[in-house]
Amino acid sequence: MTTNSYTPAIYEAISRHGNLEKLKKNELFMRKLRDDGKLNKISNAMVIQERNFHEIPDFIKTSLDTYGFDNVILRPVYNWGNLTEEEYWFKDVLNPLHPYHEQYKKIIEQPIVRDNPRVYNFGGEMDHEPKPMPGKNTPEYQKLAGYFEMFKAWLKRDDNRQTFRDFVQKSGAQNVLIYGAGDVGQAVARMLAGNPHFHGYVDQFRQECEVGGISLHPLYSDAVRQADLVFVTPVHVFCDIERDLRGAGCQGQIVCLTDVLTGAC
């Protein structure tokens, strides 16, 4: 018998269209047959994955005590060709690079999981080959990850306006620009509103002369050459933008927005 979970939502997610209540009735019937001596041995199994690994101890206890199974077999999920690379990566908690891997390792150290011979962890104690999340090095992932980290840092600040004002004051900058006139850049501009040293945006992919009443300078311009502080808002391509700004003649300080928010610079 492979039950995988006694939690209805988790059972449904793993065993699509399965009927947990019917399964539990069948298991109680099997227990009666086992108690009556009509079955020699009954075993239950769990295929370990990200949805059910945290309930391994409870699953074992329920299997042994409530449904009278003689033993429980734990085995990790494998990809037999029915999962995409991404789906398998998220399921495989034996992968040392999985975010739940350390939690899983702690759970299988619990005494009930090591109740041999009643519990057999078939291959679940050996780490799988470390594999990074598929697509992690794609530009799309880097963009989303960069903005996620930036906004996470932004939300931790109680007074972002003062953070930017203090940074500018401490730097001693007299000519401040924001690289990127999108939503994030405009949010930073609001933080700098009223600062006499803020001289507008620079964005090599926009052709307007201003955005929201604030000057927008081309990459190759006197404004860039004279800038002594540039806040870079497209954090996922900071290195590329820094290179472009240097190539355009900027000699001032070029800072990644995430570093400002986390106090890294």
Summary of the structure (lengths in Angstrom):
residues: 265
radius of gyration: 28.7
end to end distance: 57.6
largest distance: 91.6
contacts: 757
relative contact order: 0.09
helix: 45%
strand: 15%
